[in-house]
């Protein structure tokens, strides 16, 4: 969060992100180099290229768990070396509506995922999920209206993703979104246990 007067040196028309504050909230973005976005999916390579299969398995587990709802070209990238896969724009996920570009990767399309990924998912508890994702960022509203970051506390209003009081602003997943994440993790593990999803 930046003081709005300082930020107006970059954008004279900027307004504070939240009413009754004097700060603008920003997200840091960065570009990946040596990647391509138009040809990342090669199902025939899953059997012959273990590095590609490993990365695609993790990629698909991730897009499934977060319910990725936007397969716009450029949101999924592959390294020019050809085996690392990235999901770089995850802004339309969780309870968001599906984009008009489609959402094929919000379901499990891969038949096998890395065993170590499954092991890590089995270690998760619902309590740890709530603790780490319920509040992702928290800001204290100072007397002059500026926002200063502070350690995350439990959600003020669990049913909302953006939560405000007179003194605090929180950003995180809503209770419903957390329910969805937990449910999808459990379904993935059930598919592994039933033999519908293999591990390697």
Secondary structure as UniProt FT lines:
FT   STRAND          2..3
FT   HELIX           4..7
FT   TURN            8..10
FT   TURN            12..13
FT   TURN            19..20
FT   STRAND          23..24
FT   STRAND          35..36
FT   HELIX           43..46
FT   TURN            47..48
FT   HELIX           50..65
FT   TURN            66..67
FT   TURN            73..74
FT   STRAND          76..79
FT   TURN            80..81
FT   STRAND          85..87
FT   TURN            94..95
FT   TURN            100..101
FT   HELIX           104..106
FT   STRAND          112..113
FT   HELIX           115..123
FT   HELIX           126..133
FT   STRAND          137..141
FT   TURN            143..144
FT   STRAND          147..149
FT   TURN            158..159
FT   STRAND          162..164
FT   STRAND          168..171
FT   HELIX           175..194
FT   STRAND          198..199
//
